[in-house]
């Protein structure tokens, strides 16, 4: 029996609501390596991995310094590649 749990995907409006960031602030954080980038769902659609968003939000709540959040984001992106 396969017990793999598929990751939950959430769209940008929900990420904005969860973080309280504006759209431009969210994308600035992504460009600065402070937030995980979305994945492509198709030609014009993207979504964020919910568990990654939760992890980054928790790091923000814990007031981790930007350098630590960059490492966290980098690790999350690497884990994506390993699980693919």
Secondary structure, DSSP 8 states (H G I E B T S, - for coil): --------EE-HHHHHHHH---HHHHHHHHHTTSS---EE-SSS-EEEEHHHHHHHHHHHHTT--HHHHHHHHHHHHHHHHHH-
